[in-house]
């Protein structure tokens, strides 16, 4: 249970801080959680999403740079740290 809570905390942290690689890492960790709890549609969708995001570097390098380097996968409401709104998966 504590491991799952830790994964969710990492996911929230990645979303708030705009850390692209940590975000993808936690989605990868959540795949087993989705499958194990019977959320098969979430597991399938998250797997496909993760697969396409991991292919960004080779298929769309400019978009990868915007997401991974510049942190544009989140929307900032203000210039404050952690003042971001994160989209749904």
N, C-alpha and C positions, 0 to 999 in steps of 0.2 A: 504494500500500500504506500509506504513512504517513498519508494522508488517512483511510483506513478505520480505522486504529488510533486516530487522533485522534477520530473519531466515537464509537468504542466507549469511549474514555476519558471523553468528555463524557457519555455515557449513564451510566456508572458514577458519575461525579461528581454528576450530577443525581439519581440514585437515593440516593446516600449523604447528600447535603445536603438532600434534600427539595425541590428546585427544580422545580416543576411545569412552568413554561414551557420551561425548558431540556430537561426530559424529553421534552416533546412535540416540540420542535425536533429533537432527536436521533432520535426515532422517524421523523420525516419524512425526515431524511437517510438513515436505514437502509433506507427503502423501495427505493431504487435498488440498494443493496447486496444486499438479499434477492433482488430480481428478477435482478440481474446474475449472482449465484452459483447460480441455479437453484432457490432456495427459494421457489417460487411460493406455496405455502400460507402461509408466513410473510408474504410480501408482501401477499397478499389479506387475511389476518387483521389485520395491522398497519395496513393502509389503512382497513379498517372500524373498527378500534379508534380510530385517530386521528380519523377523521371524527366518530364519536360523542363523543369527548372535546372536540373543538372546538365541538360544538353544545351543550355543557353550559351555557354562559352563557345562551343563549336558552331552552333547554328546562328546565333545573334550576338556577336561579341559586344556591340555597342549597347544593347539592352542589358547584357550581363554587367557591363561596367557601371551602368546607371544604378542597377540593383545592388551589386556587391560592393562597389567602391563608394559610390555617392549616396547610397542609402535611400533611393527613391522608391522603395517598395512599401514605404509608409508615408502617411500624410502628416505634415507638421501643422499644428494649430497655432503654435507660437515658437519662439526661439529657445524656450526653456528645454532643458534636458528632460526627456520622458514626456514631452507634451505632444505626443503623436497619436493619431487614430489609425488603427490597423484594420485592413480589410479582412473579409472572411475568406476562408479557404475555398 
